Amino acid sequence: MQALFGTAFAYLRPSENLCEARFEDRSCREFRFVIYEPQLCQVRQTDAAITQDALIVLVRAIQSLAKARALEAPPRFSCRTRSMERNLTQSNMLKEAVRKIRFSSLSGPLWLDSSGQRRNVSLYVAKLKRTGLTSVGTWSMSSGLNITRAEKMFEDEILSVLKNKTLRITTILEADLAIGDLTITSERERSVDFTMPFMTLGVGILYKKTDQKRFLLFFLSPLSGDVWFCVAGACVAVSVILCCVARAQSAVCRRSSAVSRRYGCCCCRNSLSRSDGDWYSEADSGRARLDIIQGQEAVGSSELQRETSYSDSRRNITLPMVQSDFTFPNSCWFIVSAILRQGCGLFPRTASARIIAATWWIFSFVLVSSYTANLAAFLTKERLLSPIESAEDLAKQSTVRYGCVRSGSTYALFKEWKHETYEMMWHAMKEDLVSSIAEGIGRVERGGYAFLMDSTSIEYVVRRRCQLKQIGGLLDSKGYGIATPHGSPYRNILSSTLLRLQERGTLQKFKDRWWKVRDPLKGCPTTEAGKSKTDAASELGLRTVGGVFVVLLAGLGLACLIAFAELFCKARLGRS
């Protein structure tokens, strides 16, 4: 190796000879005890620089007291009270003078706070390369770390150094601990010791959410097309039958039963017949009119809406004839109002009409109840519909491919599992293994692939990629731990510290800080259980209920067209 690369913090700027620059400072030349040997400047030891800064602070504090004539010659040492108080007073004055000193030292800006602690400490971030230490950034207590040199430059330098070189490993470095997503396994326990788990997890299944493609008239889905055609036909048929029954009931009746009887939804068409000769008189016709008026008051105006006349050319008698209110349009309106649970103001009174109405009400009640229940079940079923719900579903099918990271802990787990379902999955996934987690997630996003990975990673991914979800439960239970060498004294210390952090809830706070998306606009809405809200409750969008708005707009448009047509026709008739 021609060079050794590393990063370190330094009090002194690596690229400049600050020691020589400090010796050239006039303020330093006043101090005869400062060493001016140039060869000492080449050492650049941190202790020497800090010692020199301390001496400069002390000398400047003494100089400030001397200028203020507050410095007196120290008296002889004595145990008397006055002498001790005098010495204590000068010591306090010297400490106050030291706290007031501020200057730019070898180790950066220097000043002390009221407690005597140094503030605004700044360090240089140095990179070691073949040419020596190079400053790549700074760190200070106020602004933190600031890297001023791009990391890409160091990568290029490393590549240029290692190009066409033969490397030989002469030593094996041993670390005191290793922390990361290290799963605690028996095989790893033979090589290292683990602390107590700082995070529990298991193997989960990452899968792509099912696309819910809904057409515009989605509200028609609970019933098949044949049923809808039958319902429409039933509405028309019942309307025709009801209209015919009402007209049959409103046939011309004899005068004796003209008003006393009430038929169906109306009194039948009441008139005075003059068949079999002229058997009635004008007095009879007057009484008939009175009976009809009384019948109208008894039956109600809703059943006696229209009147026609029956005239006798010889006697010049005109008698009212009551018509049925259940015409075909009104019958259709009555049928539609019943199935939509709305009132229309028409009430059948005869036995036949009531039987028809009651039968239709039972039919509409069962139909509407079945539609409502099936619509709710249809929405729930569509939301929960997924070809894969558990590991058993994966093992039983061959359409969706699945796999895990090659040579990972999940790979070893399936390889050693002695379970019928997992053995089937192991033999099926050998051809669909991936080399990294990113590759597996990419295959899941493309569709037709399920990725087996740690549940913590799945939870992190589904919070940021809303088209993905976790299906089923955990296949096992394990934990992440900190690895240490065998017999390391840090293992017990780390375990007790992790236990204390877990009891205080600090570990959960750290997980929430890094797992949850800080920007709500970039993350996926989740529930308390960590699952997507689309899995917990499905909100209805325009794709689902848009057809209802189409029906509303179509009805409003048709009504407006008919209204304009009626106005146009009435206007033309008025002109003629």
Secondary structure as GFF3:
##gff-version 3
##sequence-region A 1 576
A	DSSP	beta_strand	6	10	.	.	.	ID=ss1
A	DSSP	alpha_helix	18	23	.	.	.	ID=ss2
A	DSSP	alpha_helix	26	29	.	.	.	ID=ss3
A	DSSP	alpha_helix	38	41	.	.	.	ID=ss4
A	DSSP	alpha_helix	46	67	.	.	.	ID=ss5
A	DSSP	alpha_helix	81	100	.	.	.	ID=ss6
A	DSSP	beta_strand	103	105	.	.	.	ID=ss7
A	DSSP	beta_strand	108	110	.	.	.	ID=ss8
A	DSSP	beta_strand	122	129	.	.	.	ID=ss9
A	DSSP	beta_strand	132	140	.	.	.	ID=ss10
A	DSSP	beta_strand	144	147	.	.	.	ID=ss11
A	DSSP	alpha_helix	151	162	.	.	.	ID=ss12
A	DSSP	alpha_helix	186	189	.	.	.	ID=ss13
A	DSSP	beta_strand	193	194	.	.	.	ID=ss14
A	DSSP	beta_strand	199	201	.	.	.	ID=ss15
A	DSSP	beta_strand	203	208	.	.	.	ID=ss16
A	DSSP	three_ten_helix	218	220	.	.	.	ID=ss17
A	DSSP	alpha_helix	225	249	.	.	.	ID=ss18
A	DSSP	three_ten_helix	255	257	.	.	.	ID=ss19
A	DSSP	alpha_helix	282	299	.	.	.	ID=ss20
A	DSSP	beta_strand	307	312	.	.	.	ID=ss21
A	DSSP	beta_strand	317	322	.	.	.	ID=ss22
A	DSSP	alpha_helix	328	339	.	.	.	ID=ss23
A	DSSP	alpha_helix	351	384	.	.	.	ID=ss24
A	DSSP	alpha_helix	391	396	.	.	.	ID=ss25
A	DSSP	beta_strand	401	403	.	.	.	ID=ss26
A	DSSP	alpha_helix	409	416	.	.	.	ID=ss27
A	DSSP	alpha_helix	420	429	.	.	.	ID=ss28
A	DSSP	three_ten_helix	430	432	.	.	.	ID=ss29
A	DSSP	alpha_helix	437	446	.	.	.	ID=ss30
A	DSSP	beta_strand	449	454	.	.	.	ID=ss31
A	DSSP	alpha_helix	455	462	.	.	.	ID=ss32
A	DSSP	beta_strand	468	471	.	.	.	ID=ss33
A	DSSP	beta_strand	478	480	.	.	.	ID=ss34
A	DSSP	beta_strand	483	484	.	.	.	ID=ss35
A	DSSP	alpha_helix	490	504	.	.	.	ID=ss36
A	DSSP	alpha_helix	506	515	.	.	.	ID=ss37
A	DSSP	alpha_helix	533	536	.	.	.	ID=ss38
A	DSSP	alpha_helix	542	575	.	.	.	ID=ss39
###
